[in-house]
Amino acid sequence: MLMAHPAVLNDLVEQYEALRSVHAETSTPEARRRMDDIAYTLCVTTGTRDVEAALAAARSRLLEARRGPLLPS
């Protein structure tokens, strides 16, 4: 499976979380549409079907990327 670059995943997660905060405070059709678009993109880039699973997968991949490549034993 192709993996999204960590910078792309990080940007998507940050955008989604920011829009979720905005949507919770003032729900607008535009904010909801944008949030749905980002949720869809997160699902596609992580190979999941649910936005919560996509967020979890993205965070896991970001954590792995921060740790760096595993060294051969």
C-alpha positions in Angstrom: 0.0 0.0 0.0 1.3 3.5 -0.8 1.9 5.6 2.3 1.2 9.3 2.4 4.1 11.5 3.4 4.1 12.4 7.1 3.8 16.1 6.3 0.6 15.4 4.3 -0.9 13.3 7.1 0.0 15.9 9.7 -1.6 18.7 7.6 -4.8 16.6 7.1 -5.0 15.8 10.8 -4.5 19.4 11.9 -7.0 20.7 9.3 -9.6 18.1 10.4 -9.2 18.9 14.1 -9.4 22.6 13.5 -12.5 22.2 11.5 -14.1 19.9 14.0 -13.5 22.6 16.7 -15.1 25.2 14.4 -18.0 22.9 13.5 -18.7 22.3 17.2 -18.9 26.0 17.9 -20.6 27.3 14.7 -21.8 24.8 12.3 -21.8 26.1 8.7 -22.5 24.1 5.5 -19.1 25.2 4.2 -17.2 24.0 7.3 -19.1 20.7 7.3 -18.4 20.2 3.6 -14.7 20.9 4.1 -14.6 18.6 7.1 -16.2 15.8 5.1 -13.7 16.3 2.3 -10.8 16.1 4.6 -12.3 13.1 6.4 -12.7 11.4 3.0 -9.0 12.2 2.1 -7.8 10.9 5.5 -9.7 7.6 4.9 -8.3 7.2 1.4 -4.7 8.0 2.5 -4.8 5.6 5.5 -6.8 2.8 3.8 -9.7 3.1 6.3 -13.4 3.6 6.0 -14.1 5.6 9.2 -12.7 9.0 10.1 -11.9 8.0 13.7 -10.0 4.9 12.4 -8.3 7.2 9.8 -7.2 9.6 12.5 -5.8 6.8 14.7 -3.9 5.3 11.7 -2.6 8.8 10.7 -1.4 9.5 14.3 0.2 6.1 14.5 2.1 6.6 11.2 3.2 10.1 12.3 4.5 8.6 15.6 6.4 6.0 13.6 7.8 8.6 11.3 9.1 10.7 14.3 10.8 7.6 15.7 12.7 7.1 12.5 13.5 4.0 10.5 14.0 0.7 12.4 17.6 -0.4 12.3 18.3 -4.0 11.1 19.2 -6.4 13.9 
